[in-house]
Amino acid sequence: MPSVIQPTDRAVWHPDKMGKSTLFESPRMLVGLNAFEPGQAHALHAHHGMDKLYYVIEGQGLFLLENAERPMRAGDLLVASDGVPHGIRNNSSRRLLVMAVLAPGPSTDTVSAPRSANNRE
């Protein structure tokens, strides 16, 4: 049965790395939280065969894209389509909490670092 979730109550914070928690998971979709202390980041990466939506719940920082950085703040949304490199950096002095929705749900072989001139796969 569906239930109401308060994302801020389910956030996991770590002093040394981004915190992750799962709010919902099925083969069709994953809904999770990425919790960033000041200075923390989720490195540029891409998902193959999945789309990803980021929604900023609280705080501010940067959406990282292959050739750009975009400011983000509470209420902002970014969609990274299949294969588009993306990431997040908390460049502020406060916590940053972002909901991530992936569809379809991830499998172990769908995430990779973006290709570069030195990393041609």
Protein Blocks (a to p, Z undefined) as FASTA:
>chain_A
ZZdddfklmpccdfkbccdddfbdcfkbccddddddehiacdddddehiacddddfbdcd
ddddfkbccdddehiacdddehiacddddfbfbdcdddddddddddfklcccdddfklcZ
Z
